[in-house]
């Protein structure tokens, strides 16, 4: 997927979708097939949409990583803004779902690893000192950390329609 990927949604601009996905407050949940039971599995992740791809962090021994390694490389992603639930306002995005092929990106094999990990940490760690401490720990101490790159293949996104009396 190129950086010029377009979501091709007539009522939303690509920038609106990316901004929504990257809002700190939103909850992002991924779905994948368990490598152990074959049963669908879901879990929340910390991630960002960056350069036409979605990235989240994991450890190489966790089920989501093992699933990809075993060939179950399709992942579904749902992003929801809990502050709007259940009273979505007109002309707001209630949720975005998308999915695609997942790739495992390791520290020593992926040139953008540090840059993308720091962007994720910038999103979630507001305190610079904490962010730098965690980043240093991950880069120097944690040998199991990986990034999962999802190349989008489909998306479902829309706004709540305006009412007739607007």
Backbone torsions as a table, in degrees:
resi	resn	phi	psi	omega
1	UNK	NA	132.5	-178.7
2	UNK	-85.2	169.0	176.3
3	UNK	-68.0	-13.0	-179.7
4	UNK	-91.8	15.4	179.5
5	UNK	-53.4	133.1	178.2
6	UNK	-117.4	135.5	179.4
7	UNK	-74.6	-17.7	175.6
8	UNK	54.8	48.5	176.8
9	UNK	-111.8	117.9	-172.7
10	UNK	-63.9	-28.5	-176.5
11	UNK	-97.8	3.3	179.5
12	UNK	-136.3	140.0	173.0
13	UNK	-84.7	148.1	178.6
14	UNK	-53.0	-40.1	-178.9
15	UNK	-62.2	-36.4	178.2
16	UNK	-64.4	-41.3	-179.4
17	UNK	-65.2	-47.5	-179.5
18	UNK	-63.4	-41.9	178.0
19	UNK	-60.9	-42.7	179.3
20	UNK	-63.5	-47.4	-179.4
21	UNK	-60.0	-37.4	-174.3
22	UNK	-89.9	3.3	176.3
23	UNK	-64.6	131.1	-177.6
24	UNK	-57.9	-38.3	-173.3
25	UNK	-73.4	-19.7	-175.7
26	UNK	-70.1	151.1	177.3
27	UNK	-101.3	125.0	179.4
28	UNK	-109.9	126.6	179.4
29	UNK	-122.1	133.4	175.5
30	UNK	-106.6	153.9	175.9
31	UNK	-127.8	136.9	179.6
32	UNK	-152.2	169.9	178.7
33	UNK	-92.0	126.0	-179.8
34	UNK	-59.7	132.3	178.9
35	UNK	-73.4	-12.7	-175.7
36	UNK	-97.8	-41.1	-175.2
37	UNK	-112.6	-16.4	-175.7
38	UNK	77.6	4.4	-179.4
39	UNK	-89.7	139.8	176.1
40	UNK	-56.8	141.9	-177.1
41	UNK	-132.6	142.6	177.7
42	UNK	-128.5	147.9	175.3
43	UNK	-158.1	150.7	176.5
44	UNK	-75.9	148.6	178.4
45	UNK	-138.9	161.3	170.3
46	UNK	-98.7	122.1	-179.3
47	UNK	-157.9	176.5	-179.5
48	UNK	-144.2	152.2	169.9
49	UNK	-95.1	122.4	-172.4
50	UNK	-146.8	124.1	176.7
51	UNK	53.9	44.6	175.1
52	UNK	79.0	9.4	-179.5
53	UNK	-137.0	157.9	176.0
54	UNK	-106.7	133.2	179.5
55	UNK	-123.2	138.8	168.8
56	UNK	-140.2	159.9	-177.6
57	UNK	-99.1	155.4	178.6
58	UNK	-158.2	-176.1	170.9
59	UNK	-113.5	150.6	-173.3
60	UNK	-70.1	-13.5	-179.3
61	UNK	-96.3	-4.0	-177.4
62	UNK	-81.4	159.0	-174.1
63	UNK	-56.8	-39.9	-177.9
64	UNK	-63.2	-38.1	178.6
65	UNK	-71.9	-43.2	179.3
66	UNK	-61.9	-37.2	178.8
67	UNK	-59.9	-46.0	179.6
68	UNK	-64.5	-43.8	179.2
69	UNK	-59.8	-31.7	-178.6
70	UNK	-87.7	7.3	175.0
71	UNK	99.4	-4.4	175.5
72	UNK	-87.4	73.9	-170.0
73	UNK	-96.6	15.3	176.2
74	UNK	-100.3	129.8	-177.8
75	UNK	-128.1	138.1	171.8
76	UNK	-103.0	145.7	-177.4
77	UNK	-133.7	134.3	176.4
78	UNK	-125.0	132.5	-179.9
79	UNK	-122.4	125.0	-176.9
80	UNK	-131.4	140.6	175.9
81	UNK	-96.0	104.0	-176.2
82	UNK	-65.5	-21.8	-179.5
83	UNK	-70.0	-19.1	-178.9
84	UNK	-95.7	-16.1	-176.9
85	UNK	-81.4	135.0	0.3
86	UNK	-97.8	5.7	-173.8
87	UNK	-98.4	68.4	178.9
88	UNK	-62.7	137.3	178.1
89	UNK	-87.6	154.0	176.1
90	UNK	-60.3	146.3	178.6
91	UNK	66.0	21.3	175.6
92	UNK	-108.5	156.4	175.0
93	UNK	-87.7	118.9	-179.8
94	UNK	-78.1	-36.0	179.3
95	UNK	-167.2	164.9	173.1
96	UNK	-135.2	134.2	174.0
97	UNK	-123.8	140.1	175.2
98	UNK	-153.7	169.5	179.6
99	UNK	-160.8	169.3	179.4
100	UNK	174.4	-163.9	-178.0
101	UNK	-83.7	136.8	-179.2
102	UNK	-107.7	140.6	177.0
103	UNK	-126.5	141.8	176.5
104	UNK	-88.4	129.8	179.4
105	UNK	-119.7	117.8	-177.4
106	UNK	-98.5	152.0	-177.5
107	UNK	-47.8	-52.8	-172.4
108	UNK	-83.4	-0.7	-176.4
109	UNK	-119.5	-6.7	-173.0
110	UNK	-125.5	111.9	-173.7
111	UNK	-57.3	-35.3	-176.7
112	UNK	-87.4	4.7	-172.7
113	UNK	-52.7	-56.2	-177.0
114	UNK	-61.4	-44.1	-179.1
115	UNK	-59.8	-47.5	-177.0
116	UNK	-70.8	-40.7	177.1
117	UNK	-59.6	-42.0	178.8
118	UNK	-65.3	-37.6	177.6
119	UNK	-63.3	-40.4	176.3
120	UNK	-62.4	-46.0	-180.0
121	UNK	-65.2	-35.2	176.4
122	UNK	-61.4	-34.7	179.7
123	UNK	-69.1	-40.8	-170.4
124	UNK	-103.1	-27.5	178.4
125	UNK	-104.0	102.8	-178.1
126	UNK	-74.7	-30.8	179.9
127	UNK	-80.8	119.9	-175.6
128	UNK	-59.5	-42.0	-177.9
129	UNK	-62.9	-45.6	179.0
130	UNK	-64.1	-44.6	-179.6
131	UNK	-57.9	-47.7	-178.8
132	UNK	-66.6	-37.1	178.5
133	UNK	-64.2	-47.2	-179.5
134	UNK	-65.8	-43.5	179.1
135	UNK	-58.7	-46.8	179.3
136	UNK	-61.1	-43.5	179.0
137	UNK	-59.7	-47.2	-178.6
138	UNK	-63.8	-44.4	-176.3
139	UNK	-71.1	-31.5	-174.6
140	UNK	-103.8	-30.2	-172.4
141	UNK	-107.2	-40.0	-173.5
142	UNK	-83.8	113.8	-177.7
143	UNK	-91.2	-8.3	-174.1
144	UNK	-102.3	-5.1	-174.6
145	UNK	-69.6	134.8	175.2
146	UNK	-134.0	161.2	167.5
147	UNK	-105.7	142.2	172.3
148	UNK	-106.8	124.0	178.5
149	UNK	-102.5	125.8	177.7
150	UNK	-111.0	122.6	177.8
151	UNK	-93.6	109.6	-174.3
152	UNK	-61.0	136.2	176.0
153	UNK	-119.4	-21.0	178.4
154	UNK	-154.0	160.4	177.1
155	UNK	-151.7	147.9	171.9
156	UNK	-126.3	114.2	-178.1
157	UNK	-151.7	139.4	175.9
158	UNK	-161.8	169.7	174.8
159	UNK	-103.1	157.7	172.3
160	UNK	-68.5	127.0	-177.0
161	UNK	-64.9	149.4	174.9
162	UNK	-69.2	145.1	179.6
163	UNK	-74.3	165.7	-178.6
164	UNK	-61.2	-31.9	-175.1
165	UNK	-88.2	11.2	177.9
166	UNK	-82.1	NA	NA
